[in-house]
């Protein structure tokens, strides 16, 4: 997994590529947690995410809860069909904003 992080005002933009799985999820969580308190919106660009495991889903849930608890939002952009299927099957599309 590779990430590119950019903060614009109160928005954290994070481009992710590769697999978000048990090997990389803790790294992603660490990267997000560095700035979660400083921002009102987090946008994950998933255009290059090929796979997400339950460990990756746990990170999404954790970030969603952190942002929701302070009135912020988490948005996923450019989600591939395979990853979107995982989000749908697990019920994550019912509470995550995907565009």
LUMKOL-592955 format. One record per residue: residue number from 1; residue in three letters; chain; x, y, z of N, C-alpha, C, O in turn. Coordinates in pm, whole numbers, plus 32768, in hexadecimal, padded with zeros to 4 digits. Atoms other than C-alpha are relative to their C-alpha. Layout:
// LUMKOL-592955
r k: NUM | r: Ala | c: A | n.px: X | n.py: Y | n.pz: Z | ca.px: X | ca.py: Y | ca.pz: Z | c.px: X | c.py: Y | c.pz: Z | o.px: X | o.py: Y | o.pz: Z
...
//
This chain:
// LUMKOL-592955
r k: 1 | r: Unk | c: A | n.px: 8054 | n.py: 7F8A | n.pz: 8000 | ca.px: 8000 | ca.py: 8000 | ca.pz: 8000 | c.px: 8058 | c.py: 807B | c.pz: 8000 | o.px: 80BD | o.py: 8082 | o.pz: 8047
r k: 2 | r: Unk | c: A | n.px: 7FBE | n.py: 7F7E | n.pz: 8002 | ca.px: 8073 | ca.py: 815D | ca.pz: 7FAE | c.px: 7F97 | c.py: 806B | c.pz: 8017 | o.px: 7F24 | o.py: 805D | o.pz: 7FEC
r k: 3 | r: Unk | c: A | n.px: 805D | n.py: 7F93 | n.pz: 7FE5 | ca.px: 7FD3 | ca.py: 82A0 | ca.pz: 8024 | c.px: 8040 | c.py: 8085 | c.pz: 7FDF | o.px: 80B9 | o.py: 8097 | o.pz: 7FE9
r k: 4 | r: Unk | c: A | n.px: 7FD8 | n.py: 7F75 | n.pz: 8014 | ca.px: 7FE6 | ca.py: 840D | ca.pz: 7FC6 | c.px: 7F9E | c.py: 8054 | c.pz: 804F | o.px: 7F25 | o.py: 804C | o.pz: 803B
r k: 5 | r: Unk | c: A | n.px: 8054 | n.py: 7FB2 | n.pz: 7FA6 | ca.px: 7F65 | ca.py: 8501 | ca.pz: 80C9 | c.px: 800E | c.py: 8094 | c.pz: 7FE1 | o.px: 807C | o.py: 80C7 | o.pz: 7FC9
r k: 6 | r: Unk | c: A | n.px: 8000 | n.py: 7F6F | n.pz: 8015 | ca.px: 7F01 | ca.py: 866B | ca.pz: 8094 | c.px: 7F92 | c.py: 803D | c.pz: 8058 | o.px: 7F21 | o.py: 800D | o.pz: 8058
r k: 7 | r: Unk | c: A | n.px: 8062 | n.py: 7FBA | n.pz: 7FAE | ca.px: 7E54 | ca.py: 8755 | ca.pz: 8187 | c.px: 7FE7 | c.py: 8088 | c.pz: 7FC3 | o.px: 8043 | o.py: 80D6 | o.pz: 7FAA
r k: 8 | r: Unk | c: A | n.px: 802A | n.py: 7F7F | n.pz: 8035 | ca.px: 7D91 | ca.py: 887B | ca.pz: 80FD | c.px: 7F9B | c.py: 803A | c.pz: 8062 | o.px: 7F27 | o.py: 8011 | o.pz: 8065
r k: 9 | r: Unk | c: A | n.px: 8058 | n.py: 7FC8 | n.pz: 7F99 | ca.px: 7D00 | ca.py: 894B | ca.pz: 8216 | c.px: 7FDA | c.py: 7F96 | c.pz: 8065 | o.px: 802F | o.py: 7F5F | o.pz: 80AA
r k: 10 | r: Unk | c: A | n.px: 8034 | n.py: 8064 | n.pz: 7FA1 | ca.px: 7C25 | ca.py: 8860 | ca.pz: 82E1 | c.px: 7FDF | c.py: 7F7B | c.pz: 7FBB | o.px: 7F92 | o.py: 7F2B | o.pz: 7FEF
r k: 11 | r: Unk | c: A | n.px: 801C | n.py: 807A | n.pz: 804C | ca.px: 7C24 | ca.py: 874B | ca.pz: 81D8 | c.px: 8081 | c.py: 7FB1 | c.pz: 7FEC | o.px: 80E5 | o.py: 7FE6 | o.pz: 7FBD
r k: 12 | r: Unk | c: A | n.px: 7F91 | n.py: 805C | n.pz: 8018 | ca.px: 7D0F | ca.py: 8621 | ca.pz: 81D2 | c.px: 7FDE | c.py: 7FAC | c.pz: 7F86 | o.px: 7F7C | o.py: 7F62 | o.pz: 7F87
r k: 13 | r: Unk | c: A | n.px: 800E | n.py: 8051 | n.pz: 8078 | ca.px: 7D31 | ca.py: 8588 | ca.pz: 8077 | c.px: 806B | c.py: 7F95 | c.pz: 8004 | o.px: 80E2 | o.py: 7FB3 | o.pz: 8012
r k: 14 | r: Unk | c: A | n.px: 7FA3 | n.py: 806F | n.pz: 7FF9 | ca.px: 7DD0 | ca.py: 8432 | ca.pz: 8077 | c.px: 7FE9 | c.py: 7FA4 | c.pz: 7F8A | o.px: 7F81 | o.py: 7F63 | o.pz: 7F7F
r k: 15 | r: Unk | c: A | n.px: 8005 | n.py: 805D | n.pz: 8071 | ca.px: 7E18 | ca.py: 8373 | ca.pz: 7F37 | c.px: 8044 | c.py: 7F80 | c.pz: 802A | o.px: 80B4 | o.py: 7F81 | o.pz: 805E
r k: 16 | r: Unk | c: A | n.px: 7FCE | n.py: 8082 | n.pz: 7FD5 | ca.px: 7E4A | ca.py: 8202 | ca.pz: 7F75 | c.px: 800B | c.py: 7FA7 | c.pz: 7F85 | o.px: 7FB5 | o.py: 7FAA | o.pz: 7F2D
r k: 17 | r: Unk | c: A | n.px: 7FF3 | n.py: 8060 | n.pz: 806D | ca.px: 7ECC | ca.py: 80FA | ca.pz: 7E87 | c.px: 8030 | c.py: 7F7A | c.pz: 8037 | o.px: 8077 | o.py: 7F74 | o.pz: 809B
r k: 18 | r: Unk | c: A | n.px: 7FD7 | n.py: 8086 | n.pz: 7FD7 | ca.px: 7EFD | ca.py: 7F84 | ca.pz: 7EA3 | c.px: 7F95 | c.py: 7FBB | c.pz: 8051 | o.px: 7F1E | o.py: 7FCE | o.pz: 8039
r k: 19 | r: Unk | c: A | n.px: 805A | n.py: 804E | n.pz: 7FAB | ca.px: 7E64 | ca.py: 7EA1 | ca.pz: 7FA9 | c.px: 7FF6 | c.py: 803F | c.pz: 808A | o.px: 805A | o.py: 8068 | o.pz: 80C4
r k: 20 | r: Unk | c: A | n.px: 8015 | n.py: 7FD6 | n.pz: 7F76 | ca.px: 7DCB | ca.py: 7F11 | ca.pz: 80F2 | c.px: 7FD7 | c.py: 7F80 | c.pz: 8049 | o.px: 7F63 | o.py: 7F56 | o.pz: 8045
r k: 21 | r: Unk | c: A | n.px: 8015 | n.py: 8083 | n.pz: 7FC3 | ca.px: 7DEF | ca.py: 7DD2 | ca.pz: 81BB | c.px: 8044 | c.py: 7FFA | c.pz: 8088 | o.px: 806D | o.py: 8061 | o.pz: 80BE
r k: 22 | r: Unk | c: A | n.px: 7FC6 | n.py: 8011 | n.pz: 7F7A | ca.px: 7E78 | ca.py: 7D44 | ca.pz: 8301 | c.px: 808F | c.py: 8035 | c.pz: 8007 | o.px: 80BC | o.py: 8061 | o.pz: 8071
r k: 23 | r: Unk | c: A | n.px: 7F76 | n.py: 7FD2 | n.pz: 8003 | ca.px: 7FD8 | ca.py: 7DA2 | ca.pz: 8298 | c.px: 800A | c.py: 8098 | c.pz: 7FFF | o.px: 8068 | o.py: 80D0 | o.pz: 8038
r k: 24 | r: Unk | c: A | n.px: 7FF5 | n.py: 7F6F | n.pz: 8016 | ca.px: 7F8E | ca.py: 7F0F | ca.pz: 8242 | c.px: 7F9C | c.py: 8053 | c.pz: 8050 | o.px: 7FAD | o.py: 80CD | o.pz: 8059
r k: 25 | r: Unk | c: A | n.px: 806A | n.py: 7FB4 | n.pz: 7FBD | ca.px: 7E5A | ca.py: 7F70 | ca.pz: 830E | c.px: 8034 | c.py: 8054 | c.pz: 8074 | o.px: 8009 | o.py: 80C6 | o.pz: 8086
r k: 26 | r: Unk | c: A | n.px: 7FCD | n.py: 7FB4 | n.pz: 7F8D | ca.px: 7F1B | ca.py: 7FDB | ca.pz: 8443 | c.px: 804E | c.py: 807C | c.pz: 7FD1 | o.px: 804A | o.py: 80E4 | o.pz: 8012
r k: 27 | r: Unk | c: A | n.px: 7FB9 | n.py: 7F8D | n.pz: 8038 | ca.px: 7FF5 | ca.py: 80BE | ca.pz: 836B | c.px: 7F9D | c.py: 806C | c.pz: 7FD5 | o.px: 7FB2 | o.py: 80E3 | o.pz: 7FEF
r k: 28 | r: Unk | c: A | n.px: 8067 | n.py: 7FA0 | n.pz: 802A | ca.px: 7EBF | ca.py: 8161 | ca.pz: 82D4 | c.px: 7FC1 | c.py: 8044 | c.pz: 8078 | o.px: 7FAD | o.py: 80BD | o.pz: 8078
r k: 29 | r: Unk | c: A | n.px: 803C | n.py: 7FC7 | n.pz: 7F87 | ca.px: 7E25 | ca.py: 818F | ca.pz: 842B | c.px: 805C | c.py: 8066 | c.pz: 8041 | o.px: 802F | o.py: 80CE | o.pz: 806F
r k: 30 | r: Unk | c: A | n.px: 7F9F | n.py: 7FA3 | n.pz: 7FC6 | ca.px: 7F63 | ca.py: 8233 | ca.pz: 84AB | c.px: 8006 | c.py: 8083 | c.pz: 7FB1 | o.px: 8009 | o.py: 80EF | o.pz: 7FEC
r k: 31 | r: Unk | c: A | n.px: 7FFA | n.py: 7F8A | n.pz: 8055 | ca.px: 7F70 | ca.py: 8322 | ca.pz: 8382 | c.px: 7F86 | c.py: 8059 | c.pz: 8016 | o.px: 7F93 | o.py: 80D3 | o.pz: 8022
r k: 32 | r: Unk | c: A | n.px: 807C | n.py: 7FB4 | n.pz: 7FED | ca.px: 7E04 | ca.py: 838C | ca.pz: 83B1 | c.px: 7FFC | c.py: 803C | c.pz: 808C | o.px: 7FD6 | o.py: 80B0 | o.pz: 809D
r k: 33 | r: Unk | c: A | n.px: 8009 | n.py: 7FD0 | n.pz: 7F76 | ca.px: 7E1D | ca.py: 83AA | ca.pz: 852C | c.px: 805B | c.py: 8077 | c.pz: 801D | o.px: 8043 | o.py: 80C0 | o.pz: 807C
r k: 34 | r: Unk | c: A | n.px: 7FA8 | n.py: 7F8B | n.pz: 7FEF | ca.px: 7F37 | ca.py: 84AA | ca.pz: 8508 | c.px: 7FB2 | c.py: 8082 | c.pz: 7FEE | o.px: 7FD7 | o.py: 80E8 | o.pz: 8028
r k: 35 | r: Unk | c: A | n.px: 8046 | n.py: 7F84 | n.pz: 8026 | ca.px: 7E3A | ca.py: 85A5 | ca.pz: 8480 | c.px: 7F6B | c.py: 8000 | c.pz: 801F | o.px: 7F29 | o.py: 8067 | o.pz: 800B
r k: 36 | r: Unk | c: A | n.px: 8091 | n.py: 8009 | n.pz: 7FEF | ca.px: 7CDC | ca.py: 852E | ca.pz: 84DF | c.px: 7FC9 | c.py: 806E | c.pz: 805D | o.px: 7F5A | o.py: 809E | o.pz: 8048
r k: 37 | r: Unk | c: A | n.px: 802E | n.py: 7F99 | n.pz: 7FA2 | ca.px: 7CC2 | ca.py: 8629 | ca.pz: 85FD | c.px: 8001 | c.py: 808C | c.pz: 7FC2 | o.px: 7FBB | o.py: 80E6 | o.pz: 7FF2
r k: 38 | r: Unk | c: A | n.px: 7FEE | n.py: 7F7B | n.pz: 803B | ca.px: 7D23 | ca.py: 874D | ca.pz: 851A | c.px: 7FA0 | c.py: 801E | c.pz: 7F8E | o.px: 7F93 | o.py: 8092 | o.pz: 7F66
r k: 39 | r: Unk | c: A | n.px: 804F | n.py: 7FED | n.pz: 8079 | ca.px: 7C2F | ca.py: 8719 | ca.pz: 83FC | c.px: 7F6B | c.py: 7FE9 | c.pz: 8018 | o.px: 7F44 | o.py: 7FAA | o.pz: 807B
r k: 40 | r: Unk | c: A | n.px: 8091 | n.py: 8012 | n.pz: 7FF9 | ca.px: 7AB7 | ca.py: 8724 | ca.pz: 83C0 | c.px: 7FCE | c.py: 7F9D | c.pz: 7F97 | o.px: 7F5E | o.py: 7F6C | o.pz: 7F9F
r k: 41 | r: Unk | c: A | n.px: 8026 | n.py: 805B | n.pz: 806B | ca.px: 7AB5 | ca.py: 8649 | ca.pz: 828A | c.px: 807B | c.py: 7FB0 | c.pz: 7FD5 | o.px: 80E9 | o.py: 7FE6 | o.pz: 7FC9
r k: 42 | r: Unk | c: A | n.px: 7F97 | n.py: 8055 | n.pz: 8036 | ca.px: 7B84 | ca.py: 8523 | ca.pz: 8213 | c.px: 7FCC | c.py: 7FC3 | c.pz: 7F7F | o.px: 7F5F | o.py: 7F89 | o.pz: 7F7B
r k: 43 | r: Unk | c: A | n.px: 8024 | n.py: 803A | n.pz: 8082 | ca.px: 7B7B | ca.py: 84BB | ca.pz: 80A7 | c.px: 8069 | c.py: 7F98 | c.pz: 7FDC | o.px: 80DF | o.py: 7FB8 | o.pz: 7FCA
r k: 44 | r: Unk | c: A | n.px: 7FA8 | n.py: 806B | n.pz: 802E | ca.px: 7C10 | ca.py: 836B | ca.pz: 8049 | c.px: 7FE9 | c.py: 7FED | c.pz: 7F6B | o.px: 7F79 | o.py: 7FD3 | o.pz: 7F3F
r k: 45 | r: Unk | c: A | n.px: 8008 | n.py: 801E | n.pz: 8090 | ca.px: 7C5B | ca.py: 8348 | ca.pz: 7ED6 | c.px: 8028 | c.py: 7F6E | c.pz: 7FEF | o.px: 809D | o.py: 7F4A | o.pz: 7FFF
r k: 46 | r: Unk | c: A | n.px: 7FEB | n.py: 8090 | n.pz: 800C | ca.px: 7C37 | ca.py: 81D3 | ca.pz: 7E98 | c.px: 8013 | c.py: 7FD5 | c.pz: 7F6F | o.px: 8005 | o.py: 7F5E | o.pz: 7F51
r k: 47 | r: Unk | c: A | n.px: 7FF8 | n.py: 8024 | n.pz: 808D | ca.px: 7C71 | ca.py: 81E0 | ca.pz: 7D1F | c.px: 8068 | c.py: 7F95 | c.pz: 7FE3 | o.px: 805C | o.py: 7F4D | o.pz: 7F80
r k: 48 | r: Unk | c: A | n.px: 7F97 | n.py: 8064 | n.pz: 8015 | ca.px: 7DA7 | ca.py: 8103 | ca.pz: 7D42 | c.px: 8001 | c.py: 7F94 | c.pz: 806B | o.px: 8064 | o.py: 7F4B | o.pz: 8079
r k: 49 | r: Unk | c: A | n.px: 800A | n.py: 806B | n.pz: 7F9C | ca.px: 7D32 | ca.py: 8021 | ca.pz: 7E5E | c.px: 7FC7 | c.py: 7F85 | c.pz: 7FBA | o.px: 7F59 | o.py: 7F88 | o.pz: 7F83
r k: 50 | r: Unk | c: A | n.px: 8026 | n.py: 807C | n.pz: 8045 | ca.px: 7D21 | ca.py: 7EBF | ca.pz: 7DD5 | c.px: 7FB6 | c.py: 7F9F | c.pz: 805A | o.px: 7F6B | o.py: 7F4B | o.pz: 802A
r k: 51 | r: Unk | c: A | n.px: 8036 | n.py: 8064 | n.pz: 7FA3 | ca.px: 7CB6 | ca.py: 7E06 | ca.pz: 7F10 | c.px: 7FF4 | c.py: 803F | c.pz: 808A | o.px: 8049 | o.py: 808E | o.pz: 80B2
r k: 52 | r: Unk | c: A | n.px: 800E | n.py: 7FD7 | n.pz: 7F74 | ca.px: 7C32 | ca.py: 7E49 | ca.pz: 806E | c.px: 7FD2 | c.py: 7F87 | c.pz: 8050 | o.px: 7F74 | o.py: 7F42 | o.pz: 802A
r k: 53 | r: Unk | c: A | n.px: 8023 | n.py: 8071 | n.pz: 7FA9 | ca.px: 7C25 | ca.py: 7D47 | ca.pz: 8184 | c.px: 7FB2 | c.py: 8032 | c.pz: 8079 | o.px: 7F94 | o.py: 80A9 | o.pz: 8085
r k: 54 | r: Unk | c: A | n.px: 8048 | n.py: 7FDA | n.pz: 7F86 | ca.px: 7B6F | ca.py: 7D43 | ca.pz: 82CF | c.px: 8052 | c.py: 8061 | c.pz: 8055 | o.px: 801A | o.py: 80B6 | o.pz: 809A
r k: 55 | r: Unk | c: A | n.px: 7FAB | n.py: 7FA2 | n.pz: 7FB6 | ca.px: 7C9A | ca.py: 7DF6 | ca.pz: 836A | c.px: 7FF3 | c.py: 808D | c.pz: 7FC6 | o.px: 7FF2 | o.py: 80EF | o.pz: 8010
r k: 56 | r: Unk | c: A | n.px: 8016 | n.py: 7F7E | n.pz: 803F | ca.px: 7C6E | ca.py: 7F0E | ca.pz: 826D | c.px: 7F77 | c.py: 8038 | c.pz: 801F | o.px: 7F68 | o.py: 80B1 | o.pz: 8034
r k: 57 | r: Unk | c: A | n.px: 8087 | n.py: 7FD4 | n.pz: 7FDC | ca.px: 7AFA | ca.py: 7F1B | ca.pz: 82B3 | c.px: 7FFC | c.py: 8035 | c.pz: 808F | o.px: 7FB6 | o.py: 8095 | o.pz: 80AD
r k: 58 | r: Unk | c: A | n.px: 7FF9 | n.py: 7FD2 | n.pz: 7F74 | ca.px: 7B49 | ca.py: 7F3E | ca.pz: 8426 | c.px: 8037 | c.py: 808E | c.pz: 8006 | o.px: 8008 | o.py: 80DF | o.pz: 8056
r k: 59 | r: Unk | c: A | n.px: 7FC8 | n.py: 7F79 | n.pz: 8003 | ca.px: 7C1C | ca.py: 8072 | ca.pz: 83D6 | c.px: 7F97 | c.py: 8063 | c.pz: 7FCF | o.px: 7F87 | o.py: 80CF | o.pz: 8008
r k: 60 | r: Unk | c: A | n.px: 806B | n.py: 7FA8 | n.pz: 8032 | ca.px: 7AFF | ca.py: 8109 | ca.pz: 830A | c.px: 7F98 | c.py: 801A | c.pz: 806B | o.px: 7F6B | o.py: 808B | o.pz: 807D
r k: 61 | r: Unk | c: A | n.px: 8063 | n.py: 7FF1 | n.pz: 7F94 | ca.px: 7A0D | ca.py: 80CA | ca.pz: 8428 | c.px: 8035 | c.py: 805A | c.pz: 806E | o.px: 7FED | o.py: 80B0 | o.pz: 80A0
r k: 62 | r: Unk | c: A | n.px: 7FC3 | n.py: 7FAE | n.pz: 7F97 | ca.px: 7AFC | ca.py: 8163 | ca.pz: 8525 | c.px: 8006 | c.py: 8093 | c.pz: 7FD9 | o.px: 7FE7 | o.py: 80EB | o.pz: 8029
r k: 63 | r: Unk | c: A | n.px: 7FF7 | n.py: 7F75 | n.pz: 802F | ca.px: 7B34 | ca.py: 829C | ca.pz: 8453 | c.px: 7F74 | c.py: 803C | c.pz: 7FF5 | o.px: 7F5F | o.py: 80AF | o.pz: 801B
r k: 64 | r: Unk | c: A | n.px: 808A | n.py: 7FD1 | n.pz: 8009 | ca.px: 79BE | ca.py: 82B9 | ca.pz: 840D | c.px: 7FCB | c.py: 8027 | c.pz: 808A | o.px: 7F8E | o.py: 8091 | o.pz: 809A
r k: 65 | r: Unk | c: A | n.px: 802F | n.py: 7FE2 | n.pz: 7F77 | ca.px: 7971 | ca.py: 82A9 | ca.pz: 8583 | c.px: 8043 | c.py: 807D | c.pz: 8038 | o.px: 8001 | o.py: 80D0 | o.pz: 8075
r k: 66 | r: Unk | c: A | n.px: 7FB7 | n.py: 7F8C | n.pz: 7FCD | ca.px: 7A7F | ca.py: 83A6 | ca.pz: 85D8 | c.px: 7FCC | c.py: 8081 | c.pz: 7FC1 | o.px: 7FBA | o.py: 80E6 | o.pz: 8006
r k: 67 | r: Unk | c: A | n.px: 8030 | n.py: 7F88 | n.pz: 8043 | ca.px: 7A03 | ca.py: 849B | ca.pz: 84D4 | c.px: 7F6F | c.py: 801F | c.pz: 8026 | o.px: 7F4B | o.py: 8092 | o.pz: 803C
r k: 68 | r: Unk | c: A | n.px: 808E | n.py: 7FEB | n.pz: 7FDD | ca.px: 7890 | ca.py: 8468 | ca.pz: 8524 | c.px: 7FF1 | c.py: 8038 | c.pz: 808C | o.px: 7F99 | o.py: 808A | o.pz: 80A5
r k: 69 | r: Unk | c: A | n.px: 800C | n.py: 7FD4 | n.pz: 7F75 | ca.px: 78C9 | ca.py: 849F | ca.pz: 8698 | c.px: 801D | c.py: 8094 | c.pz: 8010 | o.px: 7FF5 | o.py: 80D0 | o.pz: 8074
r k: 70 | r: Unk | c: A | n.px: 7FE3 | n.py: 7F71 | n.pz: 7FF7 | ca.px: 7947 | ca.py: 85FE | ca.pz: 8651 | c.px: 7FBA | c.py: 8051 | c.pz: 7F94 | o.px: 7FDB | o.py: 80C5 | o.pz: 7F7C
r k: 71 | r: Unk | c: A | n.px: 804E | n.py: 7FBA | n.pz: 8065 | ca.px: 7851 | ca.py: 8656 | ca.pz: 853D | c.px: 8046 | c.py: 800B | c.pz: 7F7A | o.px: 801A | o.py: 8058 | o.pz: 7F24
r k: 72 | r: Unk | c: A | n.px: 7FB8 | n.py: 7FFD | n.pz: 8080 | ca.px: 794A | ca.py: 8619 | ca.pz: 8424 | c.px: 7FCD | c.py: 7F93 | c.pz: 7FA4 | o.px: 7F68 | o.py: 7F52 | o.pz: 7FC1
r k: 73 | r: Unk | c: A | n.px: 802B | n.py: 8068 | n.pz: 805C | ca.px: 7931 | ca.py: 8530 | ca.pz: 82FD | c.px: 8076 | c.py: 7FBC | c.pz: 7FBD | o.px: 80E2 | o.py: 7FF5 | o.pz: 7FAD
r k: 74 | r: Unk | c: A | n.px: 7FA2 | n.py: 8050 | n.pz: 804D | ca.px: 79ED | ca.py: 8420 | ca.pz: 8247 | c.px: 7FC0 | c.py: 7FE3 | c.pz: 7F7A | o.px: 7F4D | o.py: 7FB8 | o.pz: 7F74
r k: 75 | r: Unk | c: A | n.px: 8033 | n.py: 8017 | n.pz: 8087 | ca.px: 79C4 | ca.py: 8404 | ca.pz: 80CF | c.px: 8062 | c.py: 7FA6 | c.pz: 7FB6 | o.px: 80DB | o.py: 7FBC | o.pz: 7FBB
r k: 76 | r: Unk | c: A | n.px: 7FAF | n.py: 8054 | n.pz: 8057 | ca.px: 7A43 | ca.py: 82F1 | ca.pz: 7FEA | c.px: 7FE3 | c.py: 8027 | c.pz: 7F70 | o.px: 7F6F | o.py: 8031 | o.pz: 7F49
r k: 77 | r: Unk | c: A | n.px: 8010 | n.py: 7FDC | n.pz: 808D | ca.px: 7A7F | ca.py: 8353 | ca.pz: 7E80 | c.px: 8041 | c.py: 7F98 | c.pz: 7FA6 | o.px: 80A1 | o.py: 7F56 | o.pz: 7FCC
r k: 78 | r: Unk | c: A | n.px: 7FC5 | n.py: 8054 | n.pz: 8069 | ca.px: 7AC3 | ca.py: 828A | ca.pz: 7D45 | c.px: 8014 | c.py: 7F6F | c.pz: 802D | o.px: 807E | o.py: 7F34 | o.pz: 8016
r k: 79 | r: Unk | c: A | n.px: 7FF9 | n.py: 8089 | n.pz: 7FCE | ca.px: 7A79 | ca.py: 8138 | ca.pz: 7DE2 | c.px: 7FE9 | c.py: 7F9E | c.pz: 7F8C | o.px: 7F88 | o.py: 7FAA | o.pz: 7F42
r k: 80 | r: Unk | c: A | n.px: 800B | n.py: 8063 | n.pz: 806C | ca.px: 7AB2 | ca.py: 8013 | ca.pz: 7CF3 | c.px: 7F89 | c.py: 7FA3 | c.pz: 8019 | o.px: 7F55 | o.py: 7F9B | o.pz: 8089
r k: 81 | r: Unk | c: A | n.px: 8071 | n.py: 805C | n.pz: 7FF5 | ca.px: 79A2 | ca.py: 7F15 | ca.pz: 7CAF | c.px: 8015 | c.py: 7F93 | c.pz: 8067 | o.px: 7FBA | o.py: 7F73 | o.pz: 80B3
r k: 82 | r: Unk | c: A | n.px: 7FE5 | n.py: 806B | n.pz: 7FA1 | ca.px: 7A4A | ca.py: 7E01 | ca.pz: 7D79 | c.px: 7FFB | c.py: 8030 | c.pz: 8091 | o.px: 7FBF | o.py: 7FEF | o.pz: 80E7
r k: 83 | r: Unk | c: A | n.px: 8002 | n.py: 7FC9 | n.pz: 7F78 | ca.px: 7A81 | ca.py: 7EDB | ca.pz: 7EAB | c.px: 7F73 | c.py: 802B | c.pz: 8025 | o.px: 7F48 | o.py: 8017 | o.pz: 8097
r k: 84 | r: Unk | c: A | n.px: 808A | n.py: 7FD6 | n.pz: 7FE5 | ca.px: 7922 | ca.py: 7F6B | ca.pz: 7E8C | c.px: 7FA9 | c.py: 7F86 | c.pz: 8022 | o.px: 7F51 | o.py: 7F90 | o.pz: 8077
r k: 85 | r: Unk | c: A | n.px: 8049 | n.py: 807A | n.pz: 7FE1 | ca.px: 7899 | ca.py: 7E06 | ca.pz: 7E8B | c.px: 8018 | c.py: 7FD4 | c.pz: 8090 | o.px: 7FBB | o.py: 7FAA | o.pz: 80D5
r k: 86 | r: Unk | c: A | n.px: 7FE0 | n.py: 8023 | n.pz: 7F75 | ca.px: 794D | ca.py: 7DC0 | ca.pz: 7FD3 | c.px: 7FB7 | c.py: 805D | c.pz: 805F | o.px: 7F7E | o.py: 8031 | o.pz: 80C3
r k: 87 | r: Unk | c: A | n.px: 8044 | n.py: 7F9F | n.pz: 7FAB | ca.px: 78C2 | ca.py: 7F00 | ca.pz: 806A | c.px: 7F6A | c.py: 7FE6 | c.pz: 8004 | o.px: 7F2A | o.py: 7FF5 | o.pz: 806C
r k: 88 | r: Unk | c: A | n.px: 808F | n.py: 801D | n.pz: 8007 | ca.px: 7765 | ca.py: 7EA2 | ca.pz: 7FF6 | c.px: 7FDD | c.py: 7F81 | c.pz: 804E | o.px: 7F7D | o.py: 7F7F | o.pz: 809B
r k: 89 | r: Unk | c: A | n.px: 801B | n.py: 8080 | n.pz: 7FBD | ca.px: 7774 | ca.py: 7D39 | ca.pz: 8074 | c.px: 800D | c.py: 800A | c.pz: 8098 | o.px: 7FC9 | o.py: 7FC2 | o.pz: 80E1
r k: 90 | r: Unk | c: A | n.px: 7FEA | n.py: 7FF3 | n.pz: 7F70 | ca.px: 77EE | ca.py: 7DA9 | ca.pz: 81CA | c.px: 7FA6 | c.py: 8069 | c.pz: 8040 | o.px: 7FA9 | o.py: 807C | o.pz: 80BA
r k: 91 | r: Unk | c: A | n.px: 805B | n.py: 7F9C | n.pz: 7FCA | ca.px: 76E8 | ca.py: 7EBB | ca.pz: 81F0 | c.px: 803F | c.py: 808A | c.pz: 8011 | o.px: 7FFE | o.py: 80E5 | o.pz: 8043
r k: 92 | r: Unk | c: A | n.px: 7FBC | n.py: 7F80 | n.pz: 7FED | ca.px: 77E8 | ca.py: 7FD5 | ca.pz: 81ED | c.px: 7FC6 | c.py: 806E | c.pz: 7FA8 | o.px: 7FD0 | o.py: 80E4 | o.pz: 7FCB
r k: 93 | r: Unk | c: A | n.px: 803C | n.py: 7F99 | n.pz: 8055 | ca.px: 7736 | ca.py: 8086 | ca.pz: 80D0 | c.px: 7F87 | c.py: 8042 | c.pz: 8041 | o.px: 7F5A | o.py: 80AC | o.pz: 8016
r k: 94 | r: Unk | c: A | n.px: 8073 | n.py: 7FC6 | n.pz: 7FBC | ca.px: 7614 | ca.py: 80C3 | ca.pz: 81BD | c.px: 8024 | c.py: 8078 | c.pz: 8055 | o.px: 7FCD | o.py: 80C7 | o.pz: 8078
r k: 95 | r: Unk | c: A | n.px: 7FDA | n.py: 7F8D | n.pz: 7FAD | ca.px: 76DF | ca.py: 81BC | ca.pz: 8289 | c.px: 8077 | c.py: 804F | c.pz: 7FCA | o.px: 8090 | o.py: 80BE | o.pz: 7FF8
r k: 96 | r: Unk | c: A | n.px: 7F90 | n.py: 7FB5 | n.pz: 803A | ca.px: 780F | ca.py: 8221 | ca.pz: 81B9 | c.px: 7FD1 | c.py: 8051 | c.pz: 7F87 | o.px: 7F79 | o.py: 8027 | o.pz: 7F3D
r k: 97 | r: Unk | c: A | n.px: 801C | n.py: 7FAE | n.pz: 8074 | ca.px: 77FF | ca.py: 8338 | ca.pz: 80BA | c.px: 8063 | c.py: 7FD8 | c.pz: 7F92 | o.px: 80DC | o.py: 7FE4 | o.pz: 7FA3
r k: 98 | r: Unk | c: A | n.px: 7FAF | n.py: 802A | n.pz: 8070 | ca.px: 787E | ca.py: 82B7 | ca.pz: 7F6C | c.px: 7FD5 | c.py: 8052 | c.pz: 7F87 | o.px: 7F5F | o.py: 8059 | o.pz: 7F64
r k: 99 | r: Unk | c: A | n.px: 8020 | n.py: 7FB4 | n.pz: 807A | ca.px: 7896 | ca.py: 8391 | ca.pz: 7E39 | c.px: 8066 | c.py: 7FE6 | c.pz: 7F94 | o.px: 805C | o.py: 801E | o.pz: 7F27
//
